Amino acid sequence: MGHLFNESIRAETDSSGRLTAYEWRGARYTVHEILKAYGGADDARIYRVRVRGEDTSVAVAELAHAANHWRLRHLFSA
């Protein structure tokens, strides 16, 4: 089961704009794989990603990106 958060995050991207990591509630999560992306490029876009936390825990996160603002929508145990 996943948990709904819908909280703001600080996203990190590489020079090409690809999501590489994010910070949430004082912890940093590294994006290891983008599993799925959907939504229009001009509209809000949703990303489902596999992440690894600082404590090496693995999870699947669903992130939303719209108007240069990122949110953690859901977090699932992997």
C-alpha positions in Angstrom: 0.0 0.0 0.0 1.1 3.5 -0.7 0.8 6.7 1.3 -0.6 9.9 0.0 1.4 12.9 1.0 1.0 15.7 -1.7 3.8 17.7 -0.1 6.3 20.1 -1.8 9.8 18.8 -2.4 13.1 20.3 -3.7 14.0 18.5 -6.9 17.5 18.2 -8.3 18.0 17.8 -12.1 21.0 17.4 -14.3 22.0 19.8 -17.1 19.5 18.2 -19.5 16.6 18.7 -17.0 16.4 15.0 -16.0 15.3 14.4 -12.4 18.2 13.0 -10.4 17.2 13.4 -6.8 14.9 15.2 -4.4 14.8 16.4 -0.8 11.8 15.8 1.4 11.4 16.3 5.1 15.1 16.8 5.6 16.2 13.6 3.8 17.7 13.2 0.3 16.5 10.5 -2.1 18.4 9.6 -5.3 16.4 8.7 -8.4 17.7 5.4 -9.8 15.1 4.8 -12.5 12.1 6.6 -14.0 9.5 3.8 -14.2 6.8 5.8 -15.9 6.0 9.4 -17.0 2.7 10.6 -18.1 0.8 13.9 -18.7 1.4 16.5 -21.4 4.8 18.2 -21.5 3.1 21.6 -21.3 0.7 20.6 -18.5 1.4 19.0 -15.2 3.6 15.9 -15.6 3.6 12.8 -13.3 6.7 10.7 -12.7 6.8 7.3 -11.1 10.4 6.7 -10.0 12.5 4.2 -8.0 14.4 5.9 -5.3 17.0 5.1 -2.7 17.1 7.0 0.6 20.2 8.0 2.6 19.7 4.9 4.8 19.8 2.7 1.6 16.0 2.0 1.7 14.4 1.5 -1.6 10.9 2.9 -2.5 8.7 3.9 -5.5 7.6 7.5 -5.4 5.1 9.3 -7.6 6.1 12.9 -8.2 4.2 15.8 -9.8 5.8 18.6 -11.7 3.9 21.7 -12.8 5.0 25.3 -13.4 8.5 24.7 -12.0 7.0 23.3 -8.8 7.5 19.7 -7.6 5.4 17.7 -5.2 5.6 14.2 -3.7 2.2 12.7 -4.3 2.6 9.1 -3.2 5.2 6.9 -1.7 5.2 3.1 -2.0 7.4 0.5 -0.3 9.5 -1.4 -2.8 
